[in-house]
């Protein structure tokens, strides 16, 4: 059965908005290694509509020479959770719209994919999957900045949960990598 691993860039105050604010910190090679370890075992990408529509133009024309992650994003099967995106509009290579969020559909997908499922961004989808106990690992890159407002990974009213720290690492740019595993 596939495990779902979520990767998020977040501020110290928990904001996970579109991460343009991360650019001033640069991308430490160690961050790429940590993300690479997650994607290396992933056989599918699970995205919400908004993130899919941001990623498609950013990644679909990128080559391995421009970014070593390009083959993963362009060749791997992408499962898009959306009640509004039509299959015809999902034109990025290997994309499949699986419909609006439904926990049973995600559970079924976990049983069908031979390898893990990688999620990046997709805050609404991630919050729903966390509430339904479908996330198997959180891979958080916490940047040394507060943004004051924006969407948070955990919002008021979300069900609580316990997590165990799997691994952690700090980088010269001030970013912390925290890998958390949900506890029953």
JOFENTA-V724733 format. One line per field, one symbol per residue. ss: DSSP state (~ for helix, > for strand, _ for the rest). burial: + if it has 24 or more other ideal C-beta (glycine too) atoms within 12 Angstrom, else -. A space follows every 10 residues. Layout:
BEGIN
ss: ???
burial: ???
END
This chain:
BEGIN
ss: ___>>>>>>> >___>___~~ ~~~~~___~~ ~~~~~~~~~~ _>>>>>>>~~ ~~~~~~~~~_ _________~ ~~~~~_>>>> >_____~~~_ ____>>>>>_ __~~~~~~~~ ~~___>>>>> __~~~~~~~~ ~_____>>>> >>>_______ _>________ _>>>>>>>>> _____>>>>> >>>_
burial: -+++++++++ +--++++-+- -+----+--- +--++--++- -+++++++++ +++-++--+- --------+- -+++-+++++ ++--+----+ -+--++++-- +---++--++ --+-++++++ ++++++++++ ---+++++++ +++-+----- ++++------ --------+- +---++++++ -+--
END
